[in-house]
């Protein structure tokens, strides 16, 4: 492994110094990303320690980051508009200390611009990565609550795009993906895309049935788990229109909005 890491580090401009400076390629929300051992291990694990494939994945990520979002994606008007729909929030961690992003596709409409939806995905994942750097963990989890999901929400390009972003630009950041309230409409979409999901990622995906509350309580302390998911913490407003912040990154809607706020991650 040490030789693989040395090889990959040599591919990075400036030799992959432990931490990138403001003159380097990029930062995430103002904080340089660490080029520590874990950075290289994520790409190696994602490609089953195939050095050529892991190196290609890393270089593709670095190019995307430096060319597209060198300082992290910003909360411009399009992202703020997407946030206002209440499609996701992140307010608690699992028992391993990993932030949990709750995604509620019923507040997404497939008629909205695909580019805006994917920018929201990147913004939220960037914010979560920034948080896990502070927490000292390496991964986050996603709870996909499909209650109320119907044909207007069945956006195959957006789902494929989000999974592609996870695979290409956030490799090995996903700890687990939990689905609840799964209906036949979503399963129709899932059958189309599941063959494109790498085996390593597929092993992290779980579909919970009517016992989802018990399943979630084993993974998340009930003290921080919302009541609707089997815990003791207050439920977020439903529907949630207003601030939608990646952990530790407060973002508010313009004052003209009738915003309802959620507390930040604990």
C-alpha positions as CSV (number, residue, x, y, z in Angstrom):
1,X,0.0,0.0,0.0
2,X,2.8,2.4,0.8
3,X,4.2,2.1,-2.7
4,X,0.8,2.7,-4.2
5,X,0.3,5.8,-2.2
6,X,3.7,7.1,-3.1
7,X,2.9,6.5,-6.8
8,X,-0.4,8.3,-6.5
9,X,1.0,11.2,-4.5
10,X,3.6,11.7,-7.2
11,X,0.8,12.3,-9.8
12,X,-0.5,15.3,-7.9
13,X,0.9,18.7,-8.7
14,X,3.4,19.9,-6.1
15,X,3.9,16.3,-5.0
16,X,0.6,16.2,-3.1
17,X,1.7,18.1,0.0
18,X,-0.2,17.0,3.1
19,X,-2.4,20.1,2.9
20,X,-3.1,22.3,0.0
21,X,-2.5,26.0,0.4
22,X,-4.6,28.9,-1.0
23,X,-2.2,28.8,-4.0
24,X,-3.0,25.2,-4.6
25,X,-5.7,23.5,-6.7
26,X,-8.7,23.9,-4.6
27,X,-10.3,24.0,-1.2
28,X,-13.7,22.9,0.1
29,X,-15.7,25.7,1.7
30,X,-12.4,27.6,2.4
31,X,-10.6,24.6,4.0
32,X,-7.9,22.9,2.0
33,X,-8.4,19.1,1.7
34,X,-5.9,16.9,3.4
35,X,-3.7,14.7,1.2
36,X,-3.2,12.3,4.0
37,X,-3.2,8.5,3.9
38,X,-6.9,8.3,4.1
39,X,-7.3,10.5,1.0
40,X,-5.4,8.0,-1.2
41,X,-7.0,5.0,0.5
42,X,-10.5,6.1,-0.5
43,X,-9.6,5.9,-4.1
44,X,-7.7,2.6,-3.7
45,X,-10.7,1.0,-1.9
46,X,-13.1,2.3,-4.4
47,X,-11.2,0.5,-7.2
48,X,-10.3,-2.7,-5.1
49,X,-6.7,-1.6,-4.9
50,X,-6.2,-1.6,-8.7
51,X,-3.5,1.1,-8.9
52,X,-4.1,2.2,-12.4
53,X,-7.9,2.5,-11.9
54,X,-7.5,4.2,-8.5
55,X,-5.0,6.7,-10.0
56,X,-7.4,7.5,-12.9
57,X,-10.3,8.0,-10.5
58,X,-8.2,10.3,-8.3
59,X,-6.9,12.4,-11.2
60,X,-10.5,12.7,-12.6
61,X,-11.6,14.0,-9.2
62,X,-8.8,16.5,-8.9
63,X,-9.4,17.8,-12.4
64,X,-13.2,18.2,-11.7
65,X,-12.6,19.9,-8.4
66,X,-10.0,22.3,-9.7
67,X,-11.8,23.2,-12.9
68,X,-15.4,23.3,-11.7
69,X,-15.6,24.0,-7.9
70,X,-12.1,25.1,-6.8
71,X,-13.5,26.7,-3.6
72,X,-16.5,24.5,-3.1
73,X,-19.8,25.1,-4.7
74,X,-21.5,28.3,-3.5
75,X,-25.1,28.8,-2.4
76,X,-26.1,30.9,-5.4
77,X,-29.8,31.7,-6.2
78,X,-30.3,28.4,-8.0
79,X,-29.0,26.3,-5.0
80,X,-30.9,28.4,-2.5
81,X,-34.1,27.9,-4.6
82,X,-33.5,24.1,-4.6
83,X,-32.9,24.2,-0.8
84,X,-36.2,25.9,-0.2
85,X,-38.1,22.9,-1.4
86,X,-36.9,20.9,1.6
87,X,-35.6,17.9,-0.3
88,X,-32.9,17.1,2.3
89,X,-31.5,18.1,5.7
90,X,-28.7,16.9,7.9
91,X,-29.3,17.2,11.7
92,X,-28.0,14.1,13.4
93,X,-25.3,11.4,13.4
94,X,-25.4,7.7,13.6
95,X,-23.9,5.6,16.4
96,X,-20.5,5.7,14.6
97,X,-20.5,9.5,14.6
98,X,-21.2,9.7,10.8
99,X,-23.6,12.5,9.8
100,X,-26.9,11.3,8.4
101,X,-28.4,13.2,5.4
102,X,-32.1,12.7,5.2
103,X,-33.4,12.9,1.6
104,X,-37.1,13.4,1.0
105,X,-37.7,13.0,-2.8
106,X,-41.4,13.8,-2.4
107,X,-40.4,17.5,-2.4
108,X,-38.5,17.1,-5.7
109,X,-40.2,17.5,-9.0
110,X,-38.7,16.0,-12.2
111,X,-39.8,19.1,-14.1
112,X,-37.1,21.2,-12.3
113,X,-33.8,21.8,-14.1
114,X,-31.5,18.8,-13.8
115,X,-28.4,21.0,-13.4
116,X,-29.9,22.8,-10.4
117,X,-30.7,19.5,-8.7
118,X,-27.2,18.2,-9.2
119,X,-25.7,21.4,-7.9
120,X,-27.7,20.9,-4.8
121,X,-26.4,17.4,-4.4
122,X,-22.8,18.6,-4.8
123,X,-23.4,21.5,-2.4
124,X,-24.8,19.3,0.3
125,X,-22.1,16.6,-0.1
126,X,-19.4,19.3,0.0
127,X,-20.9,20.6,3.2
128,X,-21.1,17.2,4.8
129,X,-17.5,16.4,3.8
130,X,-16.5,19.7,5.5
131,X,-18.3,18.5,8.6
132,X,-16.8,15.1,8.7
133,X,-13.4,16.6,8.5
134,X,-14.2,18.4,11.7
135,X,-15.7,15.3,13.3
136,X,-12.7,13.1,12.5
137,X,-14.8,10.6,10.6
138,X,-14.4,9.7,7.0
139,X,-18.0,8.8,5.8
140,X,-21.6,9.9,6.0
141,X,-24.9,8.0,5.7
142,X,-28.0,8.8,3.7
143,X,-31.6,8.0,4.8
144,X,-33.9,8.1,1.8
145,X,-37.5,8.6,3.0
146,X,-39.7,7.7,0.1
147,X,-43.0,8.4,1.8
148,X,-45.3,10.2,-0.7
149,X,-43.1,9.4,-3.6
150,X,-45.0,9.3,-6.9
151,X,-44.7,9.8,-10.7
152,X,-44.1,13.6,-10.4
153,X,-41.0,12.8,-8.3
154,X,-39.7,9.9,-10.4
155,X,-36.7,11.6,-11.8
156,X,-34.4,8.9,-13.3
157,X,-31.7,11.4,-14.7
158,X,-31.5,13.1,-11.3
159,X,-31.1,9.8,-9.4
160,X,-28.5,8.5,-11.8
161,X,-26.7,11.8,-11.7
162,X,-26.6,11.8,-7.9
163,X,-25.2,8.3,-7.8
164,X,-22.7,9.1,-10.4
165,X,-21.5,12.1,-8.4
166,X,-21.1,9.9,-5.3
167,X,-19.1,7.3,-7.3
168,X,-16.9,9.7,-9.3
169,X,-16.3,12.6,-7.0
170,X,-17.0,11.3,-3.4
171,X,-15.6,7.8,-3.6
172,X,-15.9,5.8,-0.3
173,X,-17.6,8.7,1.4
174,X,-20.9,6.9,1.6
175,X,-21.1,4.7,4.7
176,X,-24.6,3.4,4.2
177,X,-27.7,4.3,2.2
178,X,-31.0,3.3,3.8
179,X,-34.3,3.3,2.0
180,X,-37.7,3.4,3.8
181,X,-41.3,3.7,2.6
182,X,-40.3,2.1,-0.7
183,X,-43.1,1.7,-3.3
184,X,-43.5,0.1,-6.7
185,X,-42.9,3.4,-8.6
186,X,-39.5,3.8,-7.1
187,X,-38.7,0.1,-7.5
188,X,-39.4,0.5,-11.2
189,X,-36.7,3.1,-11.4
190,X,-34.3,1.1,-9.2
191,X,-34.5,-1.9,-11.5
192,X,-33.2,0.3,-14.3
193,X,-30.2,1.7,-12.5
194,X,-29.1,-1.0,-10.0
195,X,-27.1,-2.7,-12.6
196,X,-24.9,0.4,-12.9
197,X,-24.1,0.5,-9.2
198,X,-20.6,-1.0,-8.3
199,X,-20.7,-4.1,-6.1
200,X,-18.9,-2.3,-3.3
201,X,-21.5,0.5,-3.2
202,X,-24.4,-1.9,-3.6
203,X,-23.3,-3.7,-0.4
204,X,-23.9,-0.5,1.5
205,X,-27.5,-0.1,0.4
206,X,-30.3,-1.4,2.5
207,X,-34.1,-1.4,2.0
208,X,-36.0,-1.5,5.2
209,X,-39.6,-2.6,5.4
210,X,-42.3,-1.9,8.0
211,X,-39.7,-2.5,10.8
212,X,-37.6,0.5,9.6
213,X,-38.0,2.2,13.0
214,X,-36.4,-0.7,14.8
215,X,-33.7,-1.0,12.2
216,X,-32.9,2.7,12.4
217,X,-32.8,2.7,16.2
218,X,-30.0,0.1,16.1
219,X,-28.0,2.4,13.9
220,X,-28.9,5.8,15.3
221,X,-29.2,6.8,19.0
222,X,-32.9,7.4,19.7
223,X,-32.0,10.6,21.5
224,X,-31.1,12.3,18.2
225,X,-33.3,10.2,15.8
226,X,-36.5,12.1,14.9
227,X,-39.8,10.5,16.2
228,X,-41.1,9.8,12.7
229,X,-38.1,7.5,12.3
230,X,-38.5,5.7,15.7
231,X,-36.5,8.1,17.9
232,X,-37.2,10.6,20.6
233,X,-36.0,13.8,18.9
234,X,-38.5,16.3,17.5
235,X,-39.6,15.9,13.9
236,X,-38.5,18.5,11.4
237,X,-41.3,20.7,10.0
238,X,-43.3,19.0,7.2
239,X,-43.1,20.3,4.6
240,X,-39.9,22.0,5.4
241,X,-39.6,25.3,3.5
242,X,-36.8,27.5,4.6
243,X,-33.2,27.0,5.6
244,X,-31.5,23.8,4.5
245,X,-28.0,23.7,5.7
246,X,-25.2,21.2,5.3
247,X,-23.9,20.6,8.9
248,X,-22.2,23.6,10.3
249,X,-22.8,25.7,7.2
250,X,-25.8,28.0,7.9
251,X,-27.5,29.1,4.8
252,X,-30.7,31.1,5.0
253,X,-33.1,32.1,2.4
254,X,-33.6,35.8,1.5
255,X,-35.5,37.8,4.2
256,X,-38.5,38.0,1.9
257,X,-39.0,34.2,2.3
258,X,-41.3,32.8,5.0
259,X,-38.5,30.5,6.2
260,X,-38.8,27.9,8.9
261,X,-35.4,26.9,10.4
262,X,-33.9,23.7,11.6
263,X,-31.2,23.4,14.2
264,X,-27.7,22.4,13.0
265,X,-26.1,19.1,13.4
266,X,-25.2,18.2,16.9
